[in-house]
Amino acid sequence: MKRFLVVLLAALIVFPAIAQESLKKVYDESIDPMEQIDQALSKARSEGKFVVCQVGGNWCPWCLRFADFITEDEDIAKLINENFVYIHVNYNPRKSSDQSGNTAAMMKRLGNPARFGFPVFVILDQNGKVLHIQDSGLLEKDKSYDRDKVLRFLGNWTPKAVRG
């Protein structure tokens, strides 16, 4: 019985780690997030779209879940593709002190969204103005996200919805 409990406990610890690793890592930790945002804004201007910054990191299971969630749902993927330039902005709270100034500047540029936890979504207009910061916790359902809430959130922040 003791052996069974040890095996069960080990499985309960290892399985979530394996499950998290099976999700695709979407944050490129090698690029400068400020340049990434500038490039997305340039593309958004040329395409008449807004920018969605999903701020988080590969260290965040909820960030990876959301990235997977939006690609698996055709309606959500279509809504994003037609209205937004969608980027995954890497935030690493453990960056070295020489990078912390850049991280602070990036977070300030995005309206200091870390107060909402991660992932957090920042909608930028074509000029880089923060239109909305969305707490992802309000979009969750069980161990995933609520399709209707995600569609409503994104639908409310399309260029057409904002401009009227």
C-alpha positions as CSV (number, residue, x, y, z in Angstrom):
1,M,0.0,0.0,0.0
2,K,2.8,2.4,0.9
3,R,4.5,1.7,-2.5
4,F,1.2,2.4,-4.3
5,L,0.8,5.7,-2.6
6,V,4.4,6.7,-3.5
7,V,3.8,5.9,-7.1
8,L,0.4,7.7,-7.1
9,L,2.0,10.8,-5.5
10,A,4.8,10.8,-8.1
11,A,2.3,10.5,-10.9
12,L,0.3,13.5,-9.6
13,I,3.5,15.6,-9.5
14,V,5.0,14.5,-12.8
15,F,1.8,14.5,-15.0
16,P,1.1,18.2,-14.8
17,A,4.7,19.0,-15.7
18,I,4.5,16.7,-18.7
19,A,1.1,18.1,-19.7
20,Q,2.5,21.7,-19.6
21,E,5.5,20.7,-21.7
22,S,3.2,19.3,-24.4
23,L,1.9,22.8,-25.1
24,K,3.8,24.7,-27.8
25,K,6.1,27.4,-26.4
26,V,5.0,30.6,-28.2
27,Y,7.2,33.3,-26.6
28,D,10.5,34.1,-28.3
29,E,12.8,35.0,-25.5
30,S,15.6,36.1,-27.9
31,I,13.8,39.1,-29.4
32,D,13.6,42.6,-28.1
33,P,9.9,43.1,-27.0
34,M,10.0,46.8,-27.8
35,E,11.1,46.1,-31.4
36,Q,8.5,43.3,-31.6
37,I,5.8,45.8,-30.6
38,D,7.0,48.4,-33.1
39,Q,7.0,45.9,-35.9
40,A,3.5,44.8,-35.0
41,L,2.3,48.4,-34.9
42,S,3.8,49.0,-38.4
43,K,2.0,45.9,-39.7
44,A,-1.3,46.9,-38.0
45,R,-1.1,50.4,-39.6
46,S,-0.6,48.9,-43.1
47,E,-3.4,46.4,-42.6
48,G,-6.0,48.6,-40.8
49,K,-5.8,46.4,-37.7
50,F,-5.1,46.8,-33.9
51,V,-2.5,44.9,-32.0
52,V,-3.1,42.4,-29.3
53,C,-0.1,41.8,-27.0
54,Q,-0.4,38.6,-25.0
55,V,2.0,39.4,-22.3
56,G,3.5,36.4,-20.4
57,G,6.1,33.8,-20.9
58,N,6.8,30.1,-21.6
59,W,7.1,29.7,-17.9
60,C,3.3,30.4,-17.6
61,P,1.0,27.4,-18.2
62,W,-2.1,29.6,-18.6
63,C,-0.2,31.7,-21.2
64,L,0.5,28.5,-23.2
65,R,-3.1,27.2,-22.7
66,F,-4.5,30.5,-24.1
67,A,-2.2,30.4,-27.1
68,D,-3.3,26.8,-27.9
69,F,-7.0,27.7,-27.2
70,I,-7.2,30.5,-29.7
71,T,-5.6,28.5,-32.5
72,E,-7.9,25.5,-31.9
73,D,-11.1,27.5,-32.3
74,E,-11.9,28.5,-35.9
75,D,-14.2,31.4,-35.0
76,I,-11.7,32.9,-32.6
77,A,-8.8,32.4,-35.0
78,K,-10.8,34.1,-37.8
79,L,-11.8,37.0,-35.6
80,I,-8.1,37.6,-34.6
81,N,-6.8,37.2,-38.2
82,E,-9.3,39.7,-39.6
83,N,-8.9,42.4,-36.9
84,F,-5.6,42.1,-35.1
85,V,-1.9,41.6,-35.3
86,Y,-1.4,39.2,-32.5
87,I,1.9,38.9,-30.7
88,H,3.3,37.1,-27.7
89,V,5.3,39.6,-25.7
90,N,7.8,37.8,-23.5
91,Y,7.9,39.0,-19.9
92,N,10.5,37.4,-17.6
93,P,10.2,38.5,-14.0
94,R,13.6,37.0,-13.3
95,K,15.6,38.9,-16.0
96,S,19.1,40.1,-15.0
97,S,19.4,43.5,-13.6
98,D,20.9,44.9,-16.8
99,Q,17.7,43.9,-18.6
100,S,15.3,45.0,-15.9
101,G,15.3,48.6,-17.2
102,N,14.2,47.5,-20.6
103,T,11.5,45.3,-19.1
104,A,10.2,48.1,-16.9
105,A,10.1,50.4,-20.0
106,M,8.2,47.8,-21.9
107,M,5.7,47.3,-19.2
108,K,5.2,51.0,-18.8
109,R,4.6,51.3,-22.5
110,L,1.9,48.7,-22.2
111,G,0.2,50.5,-19.3
112,N,1.8,48.4,-16.5
113,P,-0.5,45.3,-17.1
114,A,1.4,43.0,-14.7
115,R,-1.0,44.0,-11.9
116,F,-3.6,41.7,-13.6
117,G,-1.4,38.6,-13.6
118,F,-0.5,36.5,-16.6
119,P,-1.3,36.1,-19.3
120,V,-2.6,39.6,-19.7
121,F,-3.8,41.1,-22.9
122,V,-3.1,44.6,-24.1
123,I,-5.0,46.1,-27.0
124,L,-3.1,48.8,-28.9
125,D,-4.5,51.0,-31.6
126,Q,-2.4,51.6,-34.7
127,N,-0.5,54.4,-33.0
128,G,0.5,52.3,-30.0
129,K,-2.1,53.8,-27.6
130,V,-3.3,51.4,-25.0
131,L,-7.0,50.9,-25.6
132,H,-7.7,48.2,-23.1
133,I,-6.0,45.8,-20.7
134,Q,-7.7,42.5,-20.1
135,D,-7.3,40.3,-17.1
136,S,-7.2,36.8,-18.4
137,G,-8.7,35.4,-15.2
138,L,-12.1,36.8,-16.3
139,L,-11.9,34.6,-19.4
140,E,-11.1,31.3,-17.7
141,K,-13.4,28.3,-17.4
142,D,-12.2,25.3,-15.4
143,K,-8.6,24.5,-16.7
144,S,-9.2,26.4,-19.9
145,Y,-10.9,29.4,-21.3
146,D,-14.6,30.2,-22.0
147,R,-15.1,30.5,-25.7
148,D,-18.0,33.0,-25.5
149,K,-16.1,35.3,-23.1
150,V,-13.1,35.3,-25.4
151,L,-15.2,36.0,-28.5
152,R,-17.0,38.8,-26.6
153,F,-13.7,40.3,-25.4
154,L,-12.0,40.3,-28.8
155,G,-15.2,41.4,-30.6
156,N,-15.6,44.4,-28.4
157,W,-12.1,45.6,-29.3
158,T,-12.0,45.2,-33.1
159,P,-11.2,48.4,-35.0
160,K,-14.8,48.5,-36.3
161,A,-16.3,48.1,-32.8
162,V,-14.0,50.8,-31.3
163,R,-14.5,53.3,-34.2
164,G,-18.3,52.7,-34.4
